[in-house]
């Protein structure tokens, strides 16, 4: 059964999806409620959901679109419900069956997290920052450092069961080394090269042509979401262009400095996750013990949900 009151405004754009979820998966009758666990990992590019039983056996999975509850709260609800509904369909579960933990981009903002929880139809819901669930999945209960870099970026250290996070402050105010910031930096450098302020290169010249010059780049930047900027990151990683190397060297230095702060004199194992995780794992391996992740952010969310169950 649901616990508490779910507050959804009549003018809330997600109201239709909320009602659809309840219609598709009606509340179970008293005595019919199963004890199942929903874990969701959501970032700036997409979200992933899984439902497991008390033994940890995964019964259903689903996917949805971007899920940043700070920059696009209503879009995040749409993506989360799409992923959860697909997982419930596979698992044969209803919202009332589920204890849910959601690790979402922007989840560290308390007001945004509370608003998100109020829109969810599950029996019990906990919304946290995606770094929390990613660290739980990647490190388990062990000490170590998480470097999670995809569309955005966030780092965390786990020591003695305590988690400290740095970064993860969004495209405008942080996310150093992230795909979105790399893409933005690349386009800005292309314009600076066109002005003669920095050396021009074949990559920068090609980008100006591709986007239709300065005006095209500015028009793109005015309307593009972080995920669109992040689409340029693979071109940087795959390029030997001098501008690409300079931008990536700066990003590696920023991530390396953050790891050094989190190490605080130790040599804890470092786990790199996210779309740019393999790139940073290679770059950091010369200085730190880089190890594979034990699991994913979804695994971490499921583990937390099972531990949180009454």
DAGIGI-V869352 format. One record per pair of residues at least 12 apart in sequence whose ideal C-beta (glycine too) atoms are under 7 Angstrom apart, sorted by the first residue. I is the first residue (numbers start at 1). GAP is how many residues later the second one is. Records with the same first field share a line. If there is no record, write none. Layout:
I: GAP, GAP
//
This chain:
1: 32, 95, 122
2: 94, 121
3: 120, 121
6: 112, 115
7: 111
8: 111
13: 61
14: 60, 63, 64, 105
17: 60, 61, 64
18: 101, 103
21: 60, 64, 74, 100
22: 73, 99
24: 61
25: 63, 69, 70
26: 68
27: 67, 69
28: 66, 68, 69
33: 63, 64
34: 59, 63
35: 19, 274
36: 15, 17, 55, 57, 61, 62
37: 14, 15, 61, 62, 265, 268, 269, 272
38: 13, 46, 49, 60, 62, 84, 267
39: 62, 259, 262, 263, 266
40: 40, 43, 44, 60, 62, 63, 261
41: 62, 89, 92, 255, 256, 257, 260
42: 25, 34, 37, 38, 60, 62, 63, 88
43: 24, 62, 87, 107, 108, 109
44: 22, 24, 61, 106, 107, 108, 136, 182, 183
45: 21, 105, 106, 182, 185
46: 17, 18, 19, 20
47: 17, 20, 32, 33, 36
48: 15, 35, 250
49: 12, 13, 34, 35, 38
50: 37, 248, 252
51: 36, 37, 40, 42, 47
52: 250
54: 252
59: 31, 32
60: 27, 28, 29, 30, 31
61: 26, 29
62: 21, 22, 23, 24, 25
63: 20, 23
64: 15, 16, 18, 19
65: 14
66: 13, 161
67: 12, 13, 37, 38
68: 37, 38
69: 35, 37, 38, 43, 44, 47
70: 36, 39, 42, 100
71: 35, 99
73: 39, 42, 43
76: 28, 40
77: 39, 42
80: 22
95: 26, 27, 28
96: 27
97: 26
98: 24, 25
99: 24, 25, 206, 209, 210
100: 20, 22, 24, 25, 205
101: 25, 27, 32, 200, 203, 204, 207
102: 23, 25, 199
103: 25, 26, 27, 29, 30, 31, 194, 197, 198
104: 12, 23, 26
105: 25, 47
107: 20, 21, 22, 23
108: 21, 60
113: 14
126: 182
129: 36, 39
130: 167
131: 15, 17, 23, 25, 34, 37
132: 31
133: 164, 167, 168, 171
134: 12, 14, 139, 163, 166
135: 21, 23, 28, 165
136: 164, 167, 168
137: 156, 157, 158, 159, 160, 161, 162, 163
138: 133, 135, 155, 156, 157
139: 19, 132, 155
140: 154
141: 20
143: 15, 16, 125
144: 14, 124, 125, 126, 127
145: 12, 114, 117, 118, 123, 125
146: 125, 127
147: 108, 112, 123, 124, 125, 133
148: 125, 126
149: 28, 29, 125, 127, 128, 131
150: 28, 29, 124, 125, 126
151: 27, 28, 29, 75, 76, 79
152: 16, 18, 19, 23, 26, 28, 74
153: 14, 15, 22, 23, 24, 25
154: 13, 14
155: 12, 103, 104, 107
157: 105, 111
166: 92, 95, 96
167: 91
171: 55
176: 78, 79
177: 74, 77, 78
179: 51, 54, 96, 97
180: 46, 49, 50
182: 50, 51, 54, 65, 69
183: 46, 47, 48, 49, 50
184: 45
185: 62
186: 21, 46, 50, 61
187: 20, 30, 34
189: 15, 54, 58
190: 14, 17, 18, 27
191: 23, 26
194: 14, 20
201: 40, 41, 42
202: 39
203: 36, 38, 40, 41
204: 39
233: 43
236: 12
237: 42
252: 31
255: 25
256: 28, 31
259: 25, 29
267: 21, 22
269: 20, 22
270: 14, 18, 19, 20
271: 20, 22
272: 12, 18
273: 20
//
